[in-house]
Amino acid sequence: MPIEALCEAYSNDEDRAGNPAFDAVQQDLHITVEEITASYLLGPPNILLVVMGISHAIISGSYALLVFFHGTFIPQDLDIYVPVQWVHILKAYIVERGWKENDDHKDTAYDMASVLDVLLFKHPQSNRTINVIISCTSSAIQPIVEFHSTLVMNYIALDGPATPGDGGGGHGARNKGTMNQLKRMQRKAALWITGAFRTSPTGGLEALAGLIPVHLMLKKLATRAVYRVATLSDTHPLRSMMGEGLLKRAAPHARSAALMTPAMRGKRCSMAARSLSTDTTSAPPTASLKSTVMEVDERVHTLTESFEPFAPEARPGDRLLDRYADCLHFDERDPGQDRRPYLDELIARARADPLTVLAATDGSVPQSNQYQAASAAIIYKGHRELERTCYVSGRVTAPDAELNAISCAVRLAVKQANCQHIMVFTDSMGSAHRAVDPSVHSGQAFSLSVCRVLQEWFEADDFRRITFVYVPSALRWDIHGEAHKYVTELKVRVGRRKTDNSIDALRSRAAHSVLDSWSSTFQDPTYRGSEFLELQQPDGRPLQPSYLNGGPWLSTFGHSITEFARVCRCITGHTPIGAYYRRFKINEPHGCTCGAALQSRQHILFRCRDRYSVHYPRFLGDIASFMKYNPTAFGFNRDPSGVG
């Protein structure tokens, strides 16, 4: 059957036509599809779109990015994703246009579990390639969501373009379908990690496996991506979409925020509002949804630090570690050993050397959000204190405050006369390494300052060197203990004026925000499961889910997959016992081996005479103790040496 005849029976969705914001997106889409059909000899644009609709195919790769950044680059090939059951329609259309399948070469760049095969097509009149990626699932989106980066998770469908930033291209049903796919994938992962039954509630499994809900993970990634814009180069294509303050040296795109009138901004916001939130079932959309560009333009100014992606000090070969590696030393003895005798001997030798300057640094981040972080540096020569300074660092992380203090100490130390060796005593060796790293990272400005002053200092004398010495903070040792006391005395409240915010602090705030949302959701029995066994932390607070270090449950029992599987079944209540068999009408005995009429979790933990029981299980340690003395509890009776 000819493709054109098949297209006549296919009707497009016109419900959204006439909306200015939607029409603007469709115009960009049509321009891109026109370029595709012209470059690849694929006939009229509307025919290609209809064929994509019939075969449930989508275009991804560089051409999908071209919709959002038109004219910024030239794509080299065309990637079309299609479900296996509809590939024959798409293949027939491509072959009708003169393309021939190339069996000699298979592209291995699409090595994903959901990719069944990749078909390559060549045309006698073109040097370009069409890659048809066949999804083994019923959705062409599946391989795209398996990509390693959200940067390439863009695609063009019949009803419009989609990018992770806009939540699904303005089509709620398609967005919801993608979210459901991600949720199913995460549930399978949670089942695999925990060894739990398939009847177990998804929320409880996510908590036990340390897998944050998908919609919260996407929210965290989207928030962090906003701040990443500040790290881009001045001419990066993404800057062309931003407002005047973020354009830098990039030419504004025709639809950039810099060229928008207030009316256009309102349309952009309303278009984003129609694009449903990333999870319409678990989290209602916020009251004031913005498009990705508008969100970046409004929120990135919270970040106060600046970055230099192409700083001269960061060029390979010109970096401080490239030119003066022999002058930089890091004394990183095993933190587990007793450092005090070693440090005492080290500082005694340093004080006896008249050409050595000592610097003690420390940073302090108060637990209360009402106070700002502080940094301190004290400079010594021998036993004599030369200079000390302590100041606020704003709302930053502990490594940021330590880096700030190290930067200050180095800048003060190089000014001292008759100095050939600087020894910096710090309790953060990570910040010490970062201090001589000029690449883009949180606190890069301090690192660049250190690199510049040290480079000048080294150039003046070939015998000069600097050593960073690790001092455990808990020791409160000598001059470092003095720096710690000095910095903790400074307490400055957050005032009405704008305070400094580092990118790591904002990233951390985004992470804690989604963790708080997860903890709030976890309190709902319909999410975690009505049978979920509630436990406490050592301080008496309820045990909360987390994805850090795998979460509290996985980090405690992850050493044994069999024990962790039994623990998960015990906590969820979905375990091979009589109460479970009765609930799900499974033809197995409901009674306990001790003679009780019903074998429930409560009975096994507290009343069963065949088990060694502990006091009421309040903590994870109580469950661990019970499992240790009852190695077959909550396992399979017929084969206790198996998975249970």
Secondary structure, 3 states (H helix, E strand, C coil): CCHHHHHHCCCCCCCCCCCHHHHHHHHHHHHHHHHHHHHHCCCCHHHHHHHHHHHCCEEECHHHHHHHCCCCCCCCEEEEEEEHHHHHHHHHHHHHCCCEECCCCCCCCCCCCCEEEEEEEEECCEEEEEEEEEECCCCCCHHHHCCCCHHHCCEEECCEEECCCCCCCCCHHHHHHHHHHHHHHHHHHHHHHHCCCCCCCHHHHHHHHCCCCHHHHHHHHHHHHHHHHHHCCCCCHHHHHCCHHHHCCCCCCCCCHHHCCHHHHHHHHHHHHHCCCCCCCCCCCCCCCCCHHHHHHHHHHHCCCCCCCCCHHHCCCCCHHHHCHHHEEEECCCCCCCCHHHHHHHHHHHHHCCCEEEEEEEEECCCCCCECEEEEEEEEECCEEEEEEEEEEEECCHHHHHHHHHHHHHHHHCCCCCCCEEEEEECCHHHHHHHCCCCCCCCHHHHHHHHHHHHHHHHHCCCCEEEEEECCHHHCCHHHHHHHHHHHCCCCECCCCCCCECHHHHHHHHHHHHHHHHHHHHCCHHHHCCCCCCCECCCCCECCCCCHHHHHHHHHHCCCHHHHHHHHHHHHCCCCCHHHHHHCCCCCCCCCCCCCCCCCHHHHHHHCCCCCCCCCCCCHHHHHHHHHHCCCCCCCCCCCCCCC
